[in-house]
Amino acid sequence: MRSSGRTSSAAATSTSRSRGGRRRASAANVFHQRGSLAAAFRLLPLAIPNFEMLGIPESVHRLLDRTHGLVLVTGPTGSGKSTTQAAMSTTSTRPRPYHIITLEDPIEYVHKHQLSIVDQRQVGEDNPSFAEGLRSAYREDPDVILVGEMRDPGDDDGRGHPRRVRKRRPGHAAHSGRAPGSRPDHRQLPGCSAAADPHPAGQLPGGGHLPALMRAVGGGRVAAYEILVANTAIRSMIKEGRTDQIRSVLQTSLREGSQTLERSLNQLIAAGMISEEDARSQSVNPPEIRA
């Protein structure tokens, strides 16, 4: 339990067995309210979902074949960032003898080593901070570094660059989760401020990877994805601060693997998985939603 004045919070993972006999993990957050304690719990499956179960596009598979660069998974709280990152890491462990280091707060999904070695480090227990953990990771011969959700302004350098991931070196692949507002905003990408250092944009093989959880027809949830795969035009726009033009490239770069959230939502509507009404409520550009 971490305590600061009248506010306390703790995140922990425990294992239980459901009525159906399936084992599940739960993540808890404990806090003060009106002078007493309250808690919020989330159920997590012990088995990490694969790409097919999550409906992750093929272009994300191709990003995992890169030997260096930065992949950002962005979206509001509860949109599926942690699950998407866990699936990406699990996919990386199967066919490749990698050394994967994760820096998380807290550890939610526990990875099996398989062909790769996965070292999971929890901030506050295994290392004092994300910054110190990342600094240490570079001395531990990593092939992939996964940095958990960056929630606070102090997690970047004040210019929109993720401080912890920005220090990545050539030869490493880095995956990071980030929580912008309730809607995707390309200004949240590293290097998108006017005073931006151009290097993060130059290292960006996959700039934006936004999962959005939707209510599925018939019950359950299904994910829609907006994918931004960096190309020469995208890198130039990020470096020069012309982020208002990024959406036009998203719409015309389908062959390279990019896609808008609206395209993904329209595919789910066509498949009968979500309603047009729910799709419009999640869309940044509702006129592009069509039944």
Backbone as CSV, one residue per row, in Angstrom:
resi,resn,N_x,N_y,N_z,CA_x,CA_y,CA_z,C_x,C_y,C_z
1,MET,0.851,-1.193,0.000,0.000,0.000,0.000,0.881,1.235,0.000
2,ARG,0.668,2.096,-1.012,1.395,3.360,-1.039,0.464,4.443,-0.547
3,SER,0.947,5.284,0.331,0.088,6.293,0.931,0.694,7.675,0.762
4,SER,-0.161,8.659,0.456,0.268,10.044,0.332,-0.850,10.927,0.866
5,GLY,-0.679,11.449,2.088,-1.722,12.250,2.695,-2.973,11.424,2.900
6,ARG,-4.090,11.914,2.341,-5.362,11.221,2.483,-5.610,10.231,1.342
7,THR,-4.629,10.101,0.430,-4.838,9.230,-0.713,-3.939,8.017,-0.619
8,SER,-4.495,6.834,-0.721,-3.717,5.600,-0.721,-4.099,4.789,-1.930
9,SER,-3.146,4.095,-2.505,-3.457,3.236,-3.636,-2.525,2.046,-3.630
10,ALA,-3.008,0.963,-4.142,-2.190,-0.237,-4.264,-2.673,-1.012,-5.460
11,ALA,-1.767,-1.615,-6.175,-2.137,-2.443,-7.309,-1.512,-3.803,-7.088
12,ALA,-2.297,-4.828,-7.149,-1.786,-6.159,-6.892,-2.508,-7.151,-7.785
13,THR,-1.888,-8.283,-8.001,-2.488,-9.328,-8.801,-2.598,-10.596,-7.971
14,SER,-3.782,-11.167,-7.914,-3.982,-12.421,-7.204,-4.687,-13.396,-8.134
15,THR,-4.681,-14.666,-7.763,-5.254,-15.705,-8.612,-6.426,-16.359,-7.905
16,SER,-7.495,-16.606,-8.655,-8.669,-17.271,-8.102,-9.249,-18.204,-9.159
17,ARG,-10.235,-18.988,-8.765,-10.880,-19.905,-9.699,-12.344,-19.518,-9.817
18,SER,-12.813,-19.351,-11.048,-14.197,-18.945,-11.276,-15.126,-20.148,-11.158
19,ARG,-16.448,-19.913,-11.278,-17.424,-20.997,-11.154,-17.211,-22.066,-12.220
20,GLY,-16.810,-21.620,-13.390,-16.606,-22.572,-14.474,-15.313,-23.338,-14.356
21,GLY,-14.544,-23.105,-13.301,-13.311,-23.836,-13.104,-12.100,-23.168,-13.720
22,ARG,-12.297,-22.062,-14.461,-11.169,-21.381,-15.079,-10.466,-20.484,-14.070
23,ARG,-9.168,-20.499,-14.124,-8.392,-19.660,-13.231,-8.256,-18.271,-13.842
24,ARG,-8.448,-17.259,-13.008,-8.364,-15.877,-13.480,-7.531,-15.081,-12.481
25,ALA,-6.929,-14.002,-12.980,-6.191,-13.089,-12.121,-7.028,-11.834,-11.913
26,SER,-6.813,-11.166,-10.803,-7.521,-9.910,-10.554,-6.520,-8.840,-10.166
27,ALA,-6.734,-7.640,-10.688,-5.910,-6.491,-10.341,-6.764,-5.558,-9.485
28,ALA,-6.211,-5.080,-8.385,-6.979,-4.255,-7.449,-6.328,-2.905,-7.255
29,ASN,-7.148,-1.895,-7.085,-6.677,-0.566,-6.731,-7.468,-0.108,-5.510
30,VAL,-6.760,0.202,-4.431,-7.391,0.583,-3.166,-7.171,2.075,-2.944
31,PHE,-8.232,2.781,-2.501,-8.125,4.224,-2.328,-9.026,4.692,-1.185
32,HIS,-8.772,5.923,-0.734,-9.599,6.521,0.314,-10.757,7.293,-0.314
33,GLN,-11.909,7.231,0.323,-13.035,8.085,-0.069,-13.906,8.321,1.163
34,ARG,-14.238,9.578,1.428,-15.061,9.984,2.572,-14.577,9.379,3.881
35,GLY,-13.252,9.347,4.038,-12.672,8.890,5.285,-12.613,7.390,5.463
36,SER,-12.946,6.641,4.413,-12.887,5.180,4.514,-12.202,4.621,3.275
37,LEU,-11.969,3.321,3.293,-11.306,2.677,2.172,-12.311,2.146,1.159
38,ALA,-11.935,2.209,-0.112,-12.725,1.622,-1.193,-11.754,0.922,-2.132
39,ALA,-12.274,0.086,-2.997,-11.400,-0.663,-3.904,-12.109,-0.910,-5.225
40,ALA,-11.314,-0.969,-6.290,-11.808,-1.333,-7.620,-11.034,-2.557,-8.088
41,PHE,-11.733,-3.524,-8.663,-11.107,-4.767,-9.098,-11.359,-4.989,-10.579
42,ARG,-10.373,-5.554,-11.248,-10.508,-5.953,-12.652,-10.093,-7.412,-12.789
43,LEU,-10.894,-8.192,-13.518,-10.559,-9.593,-13.767,-9.716,-9.700,-15.032
44,LEU,-8.665,-10.496,-14.954,-7.775,-10.711,-16.085,-7.661,-12.213,-16.336
45,PRO,-7.692,-12.631,-17.605,-7.481,-14.055,-17.878,-6.021,-14.421,-17.640
46,LEU,-5.778,-15.595,-17.084,-4.400,-16.024,-16.878,-3.724,-16.323,-18.214
47,ALA,-4.489,-16.863,-19.166,-3.945,-17.137,-20.497,-3.993,-15.846,-21.307
48,ILE,-2.858,-15.433,-21.823,-2.794,-14.194,-22.596,-3.446,-14.416,-23.959
49,PRO,-4.423,-13.586,-24.340,-5.073,-13.752,-25.652,-4.064,-13.578,-26.782
50,ASN,-4.273,-14.324,-27.873,-3.383,-14.174,-29.018,-3.922,-13.132,-29.998
51,PHE,-3.159,-12.886,-31.057,-3.539,-11.861,-32.027,-4.888,-12.172,-32.671
52,GLU,-5.122,-13.444,-32.982,-6.361,-13.818,-33.647,-7.563,-13.556,-32.743
53,MET,-7.453,-13.871,-31.477,-8.549,-13.648,-30.538,-8.857,-12.168,-30.386
54,LEU,-7.827,-11.327,-30.446,-8.007,-9.892,-30.257,-8.321,-9.163,-31.561
55,GLY,-8.186,-9.853,-32.692,-8.453,-9.208,-33.975,-7.411,-8.173,-34.349
56,ILE,-6.161,-8.365,-33.904,-5.098,-7.405,-34.194,-4.707,-7.511,-35.665
57,PRO,-4.635,-6.397,-36.389,-4.348,-6.432,-37.829,-2.966,-7.008,-38.155
58,GLU,-2.846,-7.497,-39.376,-1.613,-8.112,-39.852,-0.443,-7.141,-39.818
59,SER,-0.710,-5.860,-40.006,0.382,-4.878,-40.024,1.120,-4.828,-38.692
60,VAL,0.428,-5.145,-37.592,1.090,-5.177,-36.290,2.010,-6.388,-36.203
61,HIS,1.611,-7.502,-36.815,2.497,-8.672,-36.897,3.820,-8.262,-37.546
62,ARG,3.723,-7.500,-38.621,4.935,-7.113,-39.351,5.822,-6.192,-38.528
63,LEU,5.214,-5.366,-37.680,6.016,-4.487,-36.831,6.901,-5.297,-35.891
64,LEU,6.401,-6.445,-35.458,7.166,-7.263,-34.520,8.372,-7.930,-35.171
65,ASP,8.419,-7.910,-36.493,9.572,-8.470,-37.190,10.726,-7.472,-37.258
66,ARG,10.472,-6.216,-36.894,11.538,-5.216,-36.911,12.543,-5.510,-35.801
67,THR,13.807,-5.234,-36.074,14.852,-5.486,-35.076,15.177,-4.250,-34.257
68,HIS,14.637,-3.088,-34.621,14.860,-1.889,-33.831,13.709,-0.923,-34.090
69,GLY,13.561,0.058,-33.212,12.518,1.052,-33.380,11.609,1.138,-32.165
70,LEU,10.579,1.931,-32.303,9.671,2.230,-31.199,8.237,2.007,-31.638
71,VAL,7.471,1.265,-30.855,6.047,1.057,-31.106,5.282,1.608,-29.906
72,LEU,4.352,2.506,-30.161,3.517,3.063,-29.097,2.114,2.467,-29.185
73,VAL,1.608,2.025,-28.057,0.227,1.557,-27.954,-0.493,2.600,-27.109
74,THR,-1.407,3.343,-27.713,-2.036,4.464,-27.011,-3.543,4.257,-26.907
75,GLY,-4.148,5.002,-25.993,-5.590,4.917,-25.826,-5.997,5.248,-24.408
76,PRO,-7.279,5.531,-24.200,-7.768,5.851,-22.853,-7.726,4.633,-21.936
77,THR,-7.867,4.879,-20.648,-7.885,3.796,-19.667,-8.998,2.807,-19.987
78,GLY,-8.659,1.512,-19.951,-9.656,0.483,-20.211,-9.866,0.163,-21.673
79,SER,-9.016,0.694,-22.563,-9.204,0.459,-23.996,-8.505,-0.792,-24.484
80,GLY,-7.740,-1.458,-23.621,-7.105,-2.704,-24.029,-5.620,-2.604,-24.323
81,LYS,-4.977,-1.536,-23.841,-3.542,-1.355,-24.115,-2.703,-2.471,-23.497
82,SER,-2.948,-2.775,-22.227,-2.133,-3.790,-21.542,-2.306,-5.161,-22.183
83,THR,-3.533,-5.504,-22.546,-3.785,-6.797,-23.176,-3.124,-6.864,-24.543
84,THR,-3.197,-5.768,-25.300,-2.552,-5.728,-26.611,-1.043,-5.877,-26.481
85,GLN,-0.447,-5.156,-25.528,0.993,-5.261,-25.319,1.395,-6.669,-24.894
86,ALA,0.584,-7.282,-24.038,0.885,-8.640,-23.583,0.856,-9.610,-24.762
87,ALA,-0.128,-9.434,-25.659,-0.204,-10.299,-26.839,1.002,-10.081,-27.745
88,MET,1.441,-8.840,-27.880,2.608,-8.551,-28.702,3.853,-9.211,-28.126
89,SER,4.018,-9.140,-26.818,5.199,-9.731,-26.184,5.175,-11.250,-26.296
90,THR,3.991,-11.849,-26.079,3.871,-13.300,-26.185,4.169,-13.764,-27.605
91,THR,3.688,-13.010,-28.596,3.959,-13.352,-29.991,5.461,-13.301,-30.277
92,SER,6.153,-12.342,-29.646,7.596,-12.221,-29.853,8.367,-13.368,-29.216
93,THR,7.827,-13.960,-28.137,8.574,-14.989,-27.416,8.545,-16.344,-28.108
94,ARG,7.550,-16.586,-28.950,7.363,-17.935,-29.483,8.401,-18.343,-30.519
95,PRO,8.603,-17.561,-31.592,9.489,-18.068,-32.647,10.933,-17.585,-32.537
96,ARG,11.245,-16.732,-31.543,12.548,-16.079,-31.539,13.246,-16.253,-30.191
97,PRO,14.547,-16.451,-30.194,15.302,-16.539,-28.933,15.690,-15.152,-28.434
98,TYR,14.700,-14.371,-28.016,14.925,-12.994,-27.580,15.115,-12.926,-26.063
99,HIS,15.721,-11.831,-25.625,15.681,-11.468,-24.215,14.752,-10.262,-24.103
100,ILE,13.608,-10.467,-23.464,12.587,-9.424,-23.334,12.550,-8.947,-21.888
101,ILE,12.646,-7.641,-21.701,12.558,-7.045,-20.366,11.325,-6.158,-20.331
102,THR,10.485,-6.341,-19.320,9.322,-5.482,-19.157,9.472,-4.644,-17.895
103,LEU,9.010,-3.415,-17.957,8.969,-2.499,-16.817,7.509,-2.124,-16.630
104,GLU,6.900,-2.572,-15.547,5.455,-2.438,-15.392,5.080,-1.937,-14.003
105,ASP,3.910,-1.302,-13.919,3.386,-0.818,-12.648,1.855,-0.885,-12.689
106,PRO,1.267,-2.036,-12.283,1.925,-3.244,-11.777,2.084,-4.275,-12.888
107,ILE,2.658,-5.444,-12.544,2.657,-6.573,-13.461,1.254,-7.175,-13.462
108,GLU,0.639,-7.228,-14.635,-0.720,-7.771,-14.732,-0.726,-9.154,-15.376
109,TYR,-0.102,-9.291,-16.521,-0.020,-10.580,-17.193,1.362,-11.190,-16.951
110,VAL,1.391,-12.455,-16.575,2.654,-13.138,-16.328,3.018,-13.949,-17.574
111,HIS,4.207,-13.683,-18.125,4.632,-14.311,-19.370,5.434,-15.584,-19.100
112,LYS,5.248,-16.573,-19.950,6.077,-17.773,-19.928,7.271,-17.544,-20.845
113,HIS,8.391,-18.180,-20.512,9.605,-17.931,-21.269,9.513,-18.431,-22.705
114,GLN,8.978,-19.639,-22.929,8.943,-20.251,-24.247,10.350,-20.234,-24.864
115,LEU,10.497,-19.800,-26.134,11.827,-19.788,-26.752,12.650,-18.602,-26.258
116,SER,11.975,-17.568,-25.814,12.646,-16.365,-25.310,12.728,-16.395,-23.784
117,ILE,13.571,-15.521,-23.250,13.631,-15.273,-21.806,12.898,-13.961,-21.539
118,VAL,11.929,-13.989,-20.642,11.157,-12.784,-20.316,11.400,-12.428,-18.854
119,ASP,12.019,-11.282,-18.615,12.239,-10.778,-17.263,11.259,-9.636,-17.020
120,GLN,10.347,-9.832,-16.074,9.340,-8.824,-15.758,9.708,-8.110,-14.465
121,ARG,9.809,-6.795,-14.531,10.242,-6.010,-13.386,9.141,-5.031,-13.003
122,GLN,8.770,-5.057,-11.731,7.708,-4.178,-11.250,8.303,-2.958,-10.574
123,VAL,7.838,-1.793,-11.003,8.306,-0.536,-10.427,7.884,-0.475,-8.963
124,GLY,8.818,-0.087,-8.098,8.555,-0.009,-6.670,8.973,-1.251,-5.916
125,GLU,9.142,-2.370,-6.645,9.587,-3.603,-6.004,10.909,-4.092,-6.592
126,ASP,10.952,-4.253,-7.920,12.163,-4.753,-8.565,13.104,-3.626,-8.991
127,ASN,12.580,-2.441,-9.142,13.395,-1.260,-9.423,12.645,-0.031,-8.916
128,PRO,13.373,1.020,-8.530,12.717,2.156,-7.870,11.845,3.009,-8.777
129,SER,12.139,3.053,-10.079,11.385,3.926,-10.977,11.512,3.405,-12.403
130,PHE,10.644,3.897,-13.281,10.740,3.533,-14.686,12.073,3.987,-15.272
131,ALA,12.474,5.217,-14.950,13.714,5.760,-15.509,14.912,4.919,-15.106
132,GLU,14.986,4.556,-13.816,16.104,3.746,-13.344,16.041,2.339,-13.935
133,GLY,14.838,1.806,-14.069,14.681,0.478,-14.645,15.129,0.422,-16.094
134,LEU,14.812,1.472,-16.854,15.226,1.511,-18.252,16.729,1.679,-18.371
135,ARG,17.290,2.525,-17.499,18.744,2.725,-17.509,19.458,1.404,-17.232
136,SER,18.914,0.636,-16.288,19.497,-0.647,-15.939,19.305,-1.673,-17.055
137,ALA,18.172,-1.600,-17.735,17.850,-2.595,-18.756,18.878,-2.620,-19.878
138,TYR,19.433,-1.468,-20.208,20.401,-1.411,-21.305,21.698,-2.135,-20.960
139,ARG,21.915,-2.424,-19.689,23.108,-3.174,-19.290,22.803,-4.668,-19.157
140,GLU,21.587,-5.065,-19.535,21.158,-6.446,-19.345,20.910,-7.173,-20.666
141,ASP,21.520,-6.661,-21.739,21.499,-7.300,-23.053,20.087,-7.606,-23.546
142,PRO,19.185,-6.588,-23.626,17.823,-6.861,-24.078,17.718,-6.838,-25.605
143,ASP,16.770,-7.595,-26.128,16.383,-7.476,-27.530,15.108,-6.642,-27.661
144,VAL,14.219,-6.790,-26.667,12.964,-6.040,-26.646,12.750,-5.498,-25.241
145,ILE,12.367,-4.225,-25.157,12.009,-3.621,-23.870,10.551,-3.184,-23.952
146,LEU,9.746,-3.658,-23.030,8.353,-3.240,-22.965,8.182,-2.350,-21.746
147,VAL,7.699,-1.132,-21.962,7.450,-0.187,-20.870,5.949,-0.062,-20.690
148,GLY,5.489,-0.261,-19.469,4.061,-0.217,-19.189,3.473,1.169,-19.356
149,GLU,2.228,1.304,-19.005,1.469,2.529,-19.248,2.096,3.756,-18.599
150,MET,2.254,4.817,-19.399,2.774,6.095,-18.903,1.581,6.989,-18.597
151,ARG,1.305,7.185,-17.315,0.095,7.903,-16.911,0.341,9.361,-16.573
152,ASP,1.543,9.689,-16.100,1.773,11.004,-15.509,2.578,11.904,-16.436
153,PRO,2.385,13.251,-16.314,3.188,14.182,-17.109,4.682,13.995,-16.888
154,GLY,5.083,13.561,-15.697,6.504,13.364,-15.406,7.098,12.188,-16.153
155,ASP,6.249,11.413,-16.845,6.760,10.270,-17.590,7.399,10.677,-18.909
156,ASP,7.170,11.923,-19.364,7.872,12.366,-20.556,8.745,13.561,-20.196
157,ASP,9.402,14.137,-21.192,10.393,15.165,-20.897,9.840,16.576,-20.997
158,GLY,8.493,16.707,-21.044,7.882,18.016,-21.097,7.648,18.507,-22.517
159,ARG,8.154,17.775,-23.529,7.957,18.174,-24.914,7.202,17.111,-25.699
160,GLY,6.584,16.173,-24.959,5.820,15.134,-25.639,6.604,13.878,-25.909
161,HIS,7.886,13.826,-25.541,8.688,12.622,-25.772,8.617,11.718,-24.554
162,PRO,8.344,10.441,-24.740,8.388,9.523,-23.601,9.814,9.432,-23.074
163,ARG,10.052,9.959,-21.894,11.409,10.037,-21.358,12.047,8.652,-21.254
164,ARG,11.252,7.679,-20.846,11.843,6.373,-20.571,12.166,5.617,-21.855
165,VAL,11.356,5.805,-22.888,11.576,5.062,-24.117,12.477,5.834,-25.069
166,ARG,12.537,7.125,-24.891,13.284,7.976,-25.801,14.769,7.627,-25.801
167,LYS,15.247,7.028,-24.713,16.665,6.729,-24.588,17.036,5.372,-25.184
168,ARG,16.127,4.803,-25.972,16.406,3.507,-26.586,17.619,3.629,-27.510
169,ARG,18.331,2.533,-27.689,19.531,2.529,-28.500,19.325,1.691,-29.751
170,PRO,20.135,1.917,-30.807,20.011,1.099,-32.008,20.177,-0.376,-31.671
171,GLY,19.392,-1.227,-32.346,19.475,-2.658,-32.110,18.465,-3.158,-31.110
172,HIS,17.677,-2.253,-30.520,16.646,-2.650,-29.559,15.275,-2.292,-30.119
173,ALA,14.303,-3.127,-29.837,12.914,-2.789,-30.132,12.258,-2.394,-28.822
174,ALA,11.468,-1.332,-28.836,10.812,-0.866,-27.615,9.319,-0.762,-27.855
175,HIS,8.528,-1.316,-26.929,7.073,-1.194,-26.959,6.677,-0.395,-25.728
176,SER,5.790,0.571,-25.903,5.372,1.358,-24.756,3.892,1.637,-24.816
177,GLY,3.258,1.658,-23.638,1.855,2.021,-23.543,1.732,3.453,-23.078
178,ARG,0.721,4.152,-23.621,0.519,5.534,-23.210,-0.963,5.826,-23.142
179,ALA,-1.356,6.616,-22.149,-2.770,6.951,-21.978,-2.976,8.425,-22.260
180,PRO,-3.412,8.780,-23.498,-3.768,10.170,-23.753,-5.160,10.441,-23.221
181,GLY,-5.942,11.265,-23.902,-7.275,11.575,-23.422,-8.255,10.487,-23.797
182,SER,-9.533,10.835,-23.820,-10.551,9.841,-24.117,-10.666,9.580,-25.606
183,ARG,-9.967,10.344,-26.415,-9.965,10.157,-27.859,-8.533,10.187,-28.357
184,PRO,-8.231,9.496,-29.483,-6.875,9.509,-30.001,-6.483,10.901,-30.451
185,ASP,-5.255,11.280,-30.253,-4.761,12.600,-30.610,-3.334,12.433,-31.118
186,HIS,-3.114,12.730,-32.398,-1.785,12.515,-32.966,-0.747,13.432,-32.338
187,ARG,-1.178,14.456,-31.626,-0.210,15.303,-30.942,0.427,14.578,-29.766
188,GLN,-0.142,13.428,-29.393,0.419,12.656,-28.297,1.621,11.836,-28.743
189,LEU,1.888,11.765,-30.052,3.011,10.977,-30.522,4.321,11.619,-30.121
190,PRO,5.383,10.829,-29.924,6.672,11.413,-29.566,7.188,12.263,-30.704
191,GLY,7.677,13.438,-30.376,8.242,14.303,-31.397,7.218,15.193,-32.044
192,CYS,6.004,15.304,-31.487,4.952,16.059,-32.147,4.834,17.500,-31.674
193,SER,5.673,17.953,-30.768,5.616,19.349,-30.352,6.498,20.185,-31.267
194,ALA,6.283,21.491,-31.264,7.021,22.366,-32.164,8.508,22.333,-31.888
195,ALA,8.890,22.113,-30.617,10.300,22.114,-30.248,10.872,20.708,-30.228
196,ALA,10.253,19.820,-31.008,10.587,18.396,-30.894,11.995,18.079,-31.379
197,ASP,12.630,17.179,-30.639,13.871,16.566,-31.082,13.519,15.620,-32.220
198,PRO,14.161,15.704,-33.380,13.747,14.893,-34.519,14.064,13.412,-34.378
199,HIS,14.936,13.025,-33.470,15.379,11.635,-33.447,14.275,10.635,-33.137
200,PRO,13.381,10.872,-32.153,12.341,9.877,-31.913,11.501,9.604,-33.146
201,ALA,11.134,10.651,-33.890,10.334,10.453,-35.089,11.101,9.633,-36.114
202,GLY,12.402,9.841,-36.215,13.204,9.093,-37.160,13.321,7.637,-36.790
203,GLN,13.101,7.294,-35.523,13.217,5.916,-35.064,11.867,5.200,-35.064
204,LEU,10.829,5.852,-35.500,9.473,5.359,-35.294,9.026,4.440,-36.424
205,PRO,9.067,3.097,-36.260,8.558,2.218,-37.297,7.042,2.115,-37.249
206,GLY,6.447,2.244,-36.082,4.996,2.185,-35.943,4.573,3.232,-34.950
207,GLY,4.102,4.378,-35.408,3.884,5.502,-34.509,2.686,5.352,-33.614
208,GLY,1.529,5.064,-34.143,0.332,4.985,-33.333,-0.330,3.633,-33.482
209,HIS,-0.726,3.049,-32.388,-1.381,1.741,-32.411,-2.451,1.825,-31.338
210,LEU,-3.671,2.207,-31.741,-4.732,2.542,-30.796,-5.797,1.461,-30.750
211,PRO,-5.901,0.719,-29.640,-7.028,-0.200,-29.488,-8.197,0.521,-28.827
212,ALA,-9.409,0.201,-29.262,-10.605,0.763,-28.639,-11.584,-0.381,-28.413
213,LEU,-11.961,-0.611,-27.169,-12.883,-1.704,-26.856,-14.319,-1.264,-27.116
214,MET,-15.060,-2.098,-27.846,-16.433,-1.810,-28.197,-17.344,-2.875,-27.606
215,ARG,-18.594,-2.485,-27.329,-19.602,-3.451,-26.878,-20.046,-4.285,-28.070
216,ALA,-19.890,-5.592,-27.967,-20.211,-6.479,-29.087,-21.698,-6.814,-29.099
217,VAL,-22.244,-6.967,-30.293,-23.634,-7.407,-30.434,-23.750,-8.817,-29.860
218,GLY,-24.702,-9.024,-28.966,-24.872,-10.334,-28.355,-24.085,-10.520,-27.075
219,GLY,-23.339,-9.486,-26.660,-22.584,-9.570,-25.411,-21.098,-9.660,-25.635
220,GLY,-20.345,-9.312,-24.609,-18.887,-9.318,-24.708,-18.357,-8.022,-25.292
221,ARG,-17.074,-8.026,-25.605,-16.434,-6.845,-26.168,-15.560,-7.239,-27.342
222,VAL,-15.342,-6.282,-28.224,-14.507,-6.508,-29.393,-13.652,-5.253,-29.587
223,ALA,-12.455,-5.422,-30.131,-11.518,-4.305,-30.261,-11.496,-3.755,-31.684
224,ALA,-11.455,-2.432,-31.777,-11.206,-1.743,-33.047,-9.825,-1.095,-32.941
225,TYR,-9.097,-1.026,-34.052,-7.713,-0.545,-34.012,-7.477,0.553,-35.038
226,GLU,-6.777,1.591,-34.598,-6.220,2.568,-35.528,-4.708,2.355,-35.557
227,ILE,-4.150,2.185,-36.745,-2.735,1.876,-36.895,-2.063,2.980,-37.713
228,LEU,-0.969,3.497,-37.197,-0.160,4.462,-37.942,1.238,3.867,-38.110
229,VAL,1.553,3.451,-39.327,2.882,2.927,-39.630,3.703,4.060,-40.214
230,ALA,4.796,4.382,-39.566,5.590,5.543,-39.974,6.246,5.298,-41.331
231,ASN,6.106,6.271,-42.218,6.833,6.281,-43.480,7.530,7.631,-43.606
232,THR,8.123,7.902,-44.750,8.875,9.159,-44.920,7.991,10.370,-44.695
233,ALA,6.766,10.327,-45.219,5.848,11.469,-45.066,5.481,11.686,-43.605
234,ILE,5.171,10.600,-42.896,4.794,10.708,-41.480,5.948,11.277,-40.663
235,ARG,7.154,10.771,-40.900,8.308,11.245,-40.141,8.530,12.733,-40.365
236,SER,8.368,13.191,-41.602,8.543,14.610,-41.899,7.486,15.450,-41.196
237,MET,6.253,14.980,-41.200,5.174,15.724,-40.546,5.405,15.835,-39.051
238,ILE,5.879,14.744,-38.417,6.139,14.780,-36.985,7.283,15.735,-36.670
239,LYS,8.353,15.662,-37.455,9.502,16.533,-37.217,9.143,18.001,-37.381
240,GLU,8.295,18.301,-38.366,7.969,19.690,-38.692,6.717,20.191,-37.988
241,GLY,6.099,19.346,-37.156,4.925,19.770,-36.402,3.662,19.868,-37.231
242,ARG,3.626,19.244,-38.414,2.440,19.304,-39.273,1.520,18.111,-38.982
243,THR,1.197,17.959,-37.699,0.438,16.773,-37.296,-1.019,16.810,-37.767
244,ASP,-1.521,17.977,-38.160,-2.889,18.060,-38.663,-3.032,17.352,-40.013
245,GLN,-1.909,17.054,-40.658,-1.949,16.399,-41.966,-1.788,14.877,-41.869
246,ILE,-1.546,14.378,-40.648,-1.285,12.947,-40.497,-2.495,12.116,-40.887
247,ARG,-3.677,12.582,-40.576,-4.870,11.780,-40.861,-5.016,11.502,-42.349
248,SER,-4.657,12.469,-43.204,-4.776,12.245,-44.643,-3.845,11.124,-45.100
249,VAL,-2.660,11.022,-44.468,-1.739,9.933,-44.804,-2.289,8.611,-44.289
250,LEU,-2.908,8.634,-43.096,-3.540,7.423,-42.558,-4.554,6.851,-43.545
251,GLN,-5.317,7.738,-44.167,-6.384,7.297,-45.057,-5.868,6.743,-46.374
252,THR,-4.645,7.098,-46.744,-4.119,6.698,-48.055,-2.961,5.707,-47.964
253,SER,-2.659,5.218,-46.761,-1.499,4.334,-46.591,-1.914,2.926,-46.172
254,LEU,-3.065,2.479,-46.648,-3.561,1.160,-46.278,-2.589,0.068,-46.720
255,ARG,-1.970,0.225,-47.882,-1.052,-0.795,-48.386,0.150,-0.970,-47.464
256,GLU,0.537,0.099,-46.771,1.669,0.035,-45.861,1.271,-0.472,-44.474
257,GLY,-0.017,-0.651,-44.251,-0.477,-1.195,-42.977,-1.202,-0.213,-42.086
258,SER,-1.245,1.063,-42.472,-1.959,2.057,-41.668,-3.462,1.925,-41.909
259,GLN,-4.246,2.307,-40.910,-5.692,2.353,-41.081,-6.281,3.283,-40.037
260,THR,-7.383,3.938,-40.380,-8.065,4.809,-39.433,-8.945,3.968,-38.520
261,LEU,-9.289,4.548,-37.378,-10.213,3.874,-36.464,-11.550,3.645,-37.147
262,GLU,-11.977,4.620,-37.978,-13.271,4.511,-38.657,-13.298,3.329,-39.625
263,ARG,-12.187,3.059,-40.290,-12.140,1.895,-41.184,-12.331,0.606,-40.388
264,SER,-11.661,0.528,-39.246,-11.800,-0.654,-38.394,-13.230,-0.786,-37.879
265,LEU,-13.832,0.320,-37.468,-15.220,0.283,-36.985,-16.176,-0.151,-38.081
266,ASN,-15.967,0.343,-39.307,-16.830,-0.044,-40.422,-16.716,-1.534,-40.723
267,GLN,-15.514,-2.094,-40.584,-15.332,-3.529,-40.794,-16.106,-4.335,-39.753
268,LEU,-16.109,-3.853,-38.509,-16.834,-4.548,-37.442,-18.345,-4.443,-37.651
269,ILE,-18.809,-3.304,-38.160,-20.237,-3.154,-38.475,-20.622,-4.136,-39.573
270,ALA,-19.806,-4.204,-40.630,-20.087,-5.087,-41.764,-20.114,-6.553,-41.336
271,ALA,-19.305,-6.881,-40.336,-19.269,-8.259,-39.836,-20.384,-8.543,-38.840
272,GLY,-21.197,-7.535,-38.526,-22.297,-7.714,-37.590,-21.863,-7.823,-36.139
273,MET,-20.659,-7.326,-35.844,-20.112,-7.481,-34.491,-20.450,-6.309,-33.581
274,ILE,-20.657,-5.116,-34.144,-21.032,-3.953,-33.346,-22.143,-3.196,-34.063
275,SER,-22.817,-2.336,-33.324,-23.896,-1.550,-33.920,-23.348,-0.238,-34.478
276,GLU,-24.055,0.312,-35.437,-23.646,1.597,-36.016,-23.676,2.697,-34.952
277,GLU,-24.657,2.636,-34.058,-24.773,3.641,-32.999,-23.542,3.637,-32.088
278,ASP,-23.100,2.442,-31.672,-21.922,2.344,-30.813,-20.667,2.796,-31.552
279,ALA,-20.590,2.475,-32.833,-19.426,2.885,-33.626,-19.340,4.404,-33.707
280,ARG,-20.453,5.056,-33.931,-20.450,6.521,-34.020,-20.062,7.157,-32.685
281,SER,-20.442,6.512,-31.582,-20.111,7.078,-30.276,-18.613,7.025,-29.994
282,GLN,-17.892,6.101,-30.616,-16.460,5.961,-30.415,-15.639,6.676,-31.478
283,SER,-16.269,7.068,-32.566,-15.550,7.640,-33.701,-15.179,9.094,-33.476
284,VAL,-14.005,9.468,-33.965,-13.594,10.868,-33.952,-14.249,11.602,-35.119
285,ASN,-14.570,10.858,-36.183,-15.202,11.431,-37.382,-16.448,10.618,-37.726
286,PRO,-17.562,10.821,-37.002,-18.791,10.034,-37.211,-19.302,10.010,-38.648
287,PRO,-19.121,11.100,-39.455,-19.618,11.028,-40.838,-18.973,9.908,-41.653
288,GLU,-17.801,9.408,-41.226,-17.125,8.351,-41.964,-17.661,6.973,-41.596
289,ILE,-18.565,6.910,-40.618,-19.157,5.628,-40.228,-20.365,5.371,-41.123
290,ARG,-20.368,4.201,-41.742,-21.490,3.850,-42.612,-21.871,2.394,-42.383
291,ALA,-23.163,2.152,-42.384,-23.646,0.797,-42.147,-23.489,-0.055,-43.397
